[in-house]
C-alpha cells in the first residue's frame, strides 16, 4: 500500500497538481498533507478520488471548510491508523515524540527522514518557496520504504531511510 505525503503547498495549485500526478503514478491509496494548504489547493484535494488526511498549518486559519465533501482538516497533532500502522500528523514540529509508528510533519520546508523508535518524515515543500524544487514523499506501508521525489528541471527520486 502506497501513501503519498505532501506539505507546504501554500496554495500553489499548479505545483500541487503536478506532485499529485507524480504520486498517482505509484498508485497511492492515501494522500497525507502536513499543513499550510491554501484554499485553491484544499478545494482541489477535496475533488480527488483518493482518501486525503490533512492538518491545519499555521497559515490555514482562514480556510473555508464549509463546502468540503471528502477532506477533513484536523488540529495538530492528529493521530490515526492505516491498517496496523499508527500515525501522528502535524504541521509544526512541536510534538516530535515517538508515540506512533510514523510521525509526519511539515513547516520547515526541508525534506528529512529519520528512523529511530519511530519513522520521522518531513516531505519538504511543494510551493518551492525556499528553493527551486518541488518535493514530496512516498511511503510503501508494506515495506516501510520511503522514496523522496523531487523536481527541479525534471523528476528524480531517491530511496531514503532504508
Residue pairs with C-beta under 8 A, 6 or more apart in sequence:
1 29
1 30
1 82
1 83
1 140
1 141
1 142
2 26
2 27
2 28
2 29
2 138
2 139
2 140
2 141
3 28
3 29
3 30
3 31
3 32
3 82
3 138
3 139
3 141
4 20
4 23
4 24
4 26
4 28
4 30
4 31
4 32
4 136
4 137
4 138
5 31
5 32
5 34
5 104
5 121
5 123
5 136
5 137
5 138
5 139
6 16
6 19
6 20
6 23
6 31
6 32
6 33
6 34
6 123
6 126
6 136
6 137
7 33
7 34
7 35
7 36
7 57
7 91
7 104
7 105
7 106
7 107
7 122
7 123
7 124
7 125
7 126
8 34
8 35
8 36
8 57
8 106
8 107
8 109
8 124
8 125
8 126
8 127
8 129
9 15
9 16
9 33
9 36
9 37
9 38
9 41
9 126
9 127
10 36
10 38
10 59
10 125
10 126
10 127
10 129
11 37
11 38
11 39
11 40
11 41
12 38
12 41
12 126
12 127
12 128
13 38
13 40
13 41
13 44
15 126
15 127
15 128
15 134
16 41
16 44
16 45
16 126
17 44
18 134
18 151
19 126
19 134
19 136
19 149
20 31
20 48
22 136
22 149
22 151
22 155
23 31
23 136
23 138
23 149
24 50
26 138
26 147
28 50
28 138
29 50
29 51
30 50
30 51
30 52
30 53
30 82
31 45
31 48
31 50
31 51
31 52
31 53
32 52
32 53
32 54
32 87
32 89
32 104
33 45
33 52
33 53
33 54
33 55
34 54
34 55
34 57
34 89
34 90
34 91
34 104
34 105
34 106
34 107
34 122
34 123
35 54
35 55
35 56
35 57
35 58
35 60
35 76
35 90
35 91
35 92
35 106
35 107
36 57
36 58
36 59
36 60
36 91
36 106
36 107
36 127
37 45
37 54
37 56
37 57
37 60
37 63
37 73
38 59
38 60
38 63
39 63
39 64
42 54
42 63
42 65
42 68
42 71
42 73
45 52
45 54
45 71
46 52
46 68
46 69
46 70
46 71
47 70
48 70
51 70
52 70
52 71
53 72
53 74
53 78
53 80
53 89
54 71
54 72
54 73
54 74
54 89
55 73
55 74
55 75
55 76
55 77
55 78
55 89
55 90
55 91
56 63
56 73
56 74
56 75
56 76
56 91
57 91
57 92
57 106
57 107
58 91
58 92
58 107
60 73
63 73
65 73
74 89
76 89
76 90
76 91
76 92
76 94
76 95
77 88
77 89
77 90
77 95
78 88
78 89
78 90
79 86
79 87
79 88
79 89
79 100
80 86
80 87
80 89
81 87
82 141
83 141
85 101
85 102
85 141
86 100
86 101
86 102
87 100
87 101
87 102
87 103
87 104
88 95
88 99
88 100
88 102
88 103
88 104
89 104
89 105
90 103
90 104
90 105
90 106
91 105
91 106
91 107
92 105
92 106
92 107
93 105
93 107
93 108
93 122
95 103
96 103
96 105
96 120
97 103
98 116
98 117
98 118
98 120
99 118
100 118
101 118
101 119
102 118
102 119
102 121
102 139
103 118
103 119
103 120
103 121
104 121
104 122
104 123
105 120
105 121
105 122
106 122
106 123
106 125
108 122
109 124
109 125
109 127
109 129
109 130
109 131
110 122
110 124
110 125
110 130
111 122
111 123
111 124
111 135
111 137
111 148
111 150
112 120
112 121
112 122
113 119
113 120
113 121
113 122
113 137
113 146
113 148
113 160
113 161
114 120
114 161
115 161
119 144
119 146
119 161
121 137
121 139
121 146
121 161
123 135
123 136
123 137
124 133
124 135
124 136
124 137
124 148
124 150
125 131
125 133
125 134
125 135
126 134
126 135
126 136
127 134
128 134
132 152
133 150
133 151
133 152
134 150
134 151
135 148
135 149
135 150
136 149
136 150
137 146
137 147
137 148
137 149
138 146
138 147
138 149
139 145
139 146
140 146
140 147
145 159
145 161
145 162
146 159
146 160
146 161
147 157
147 158
147 159
147 160
148 157
148 158
148 159
148 160
149 155
149 156
149 157
150 156
150 157
